[in-house]
Amino acid sequence: MAQVSIQVATLGHLVGLIRAGRFSSAPKKIALVGHSFGNVLSNALLVSNPDLVDGAVLTGIGYAVPDTSVAFEAWQPRLARLQSPGQWRQLDGGYITWIDIFANVNT
């Protein structure tokens, strides 16, 4: 899951830039809003750095499995452009997809 760690680091960096006022005036408070996989990234960032933001809204994913890593193992994500070059050749390495329909259903 090397891409997840890169995406979490990128999210943390963006929060830092926003807090520093790099894109507009510096906000007084910052809240992360994550849905589905964005929820996973936000949650991972909050676990490693809980004081980074002032609040979070995490939706669209369940953690009912005893170990979330089981879901990622079932998912077996792959780089989209390598998995289906005919369909996704133009995408950069930030796009992922399931290895097959069975991984999709399992997840």
N, C-alpha and C positions, 0 to 999 in steps of 0.2 A: 504494500500500500504506500509506496514512495510518493505517489502523486498526492495522496491525502495530506501528508506532512508538508509538502510544498504549498498546497492550497491553504492550509491552516496558517503557515508562516506568512503567506501573501495577505491573508485576511488580517492578521495581526499588524502587519506593516501598514496596510491601508487605514486601519483604525488609528495608528500612530500619526499618520499624515493628516487625517481628518482632525484629530485632537489638536494638532499643531497649527491648524488653520491653513494648510497648503492649498485647499481647493476653494475656500471661502473664509469668512470669519470663523474663528475657533468656536465650536459649540460649547455650551455650558455642560451639557450631558450627552452621552452617546448610548444608544441602545442597538443591539444586534437583533435583526429579524431574520430567522432562518426557516426555510421550508424544505422538507424532504432531505436531499443531500446537503443543502445549505444548513439545515439543522444539525447534521452530523458534524460539519466543519465548525459551526459556531460552538457547539457543545465541546468539541475537542479543544478549541481555543480557550474557552472558559475554564476547562479543567486545568489547563496548564498555566493560565494567567487570569484568575477570577476577578482581579481588581482592574482589568483593562477597560471595561465598559461599566456603565451605570445600571444597565438592565438588559434583559434579553426576552425575546418572544420566540419560542421554539415550537414549530408545528409540523404536522404532516409526516411523522415517523413514530413508530412504536418501539419501545425497548422491552417488550414482554419476554424476549428470549433470555435465558440465563446468562448468556455471554454474547455481547454484540459482535464479537469477532466471528462467531458462527455464521451470522448473516453475511459478513463480508467474504467468508470462505465459500459460501454457497453462491454468492454473486459472481465471483471470479472476474472482476473487471479487467478489461483490456483497453489499450489505446484504440480508439474508434478507427483511425485511419489505417492502422495495421490489421485490425480485425476484419474490416470490410472496405478494402481500398477502392473498389468500384463505386461504393456509395459515399464514402467519407474521406476520400484522398485529400481533399482541400482543407480538412480540419487540422489544426495544430495539435500538439501533444497534451493540451488541456482538456480534451474531450475523451470520455471513456464510455464504454458500452459493455453489455454482458457478453460472455463467451458464446452462449447459445440460448435458445428458448428455454431449456431446462433450468439453467442458472437463473433466468428471469423469473420463472414460475417459483422456483425454490425460495428466492429472496422475497 
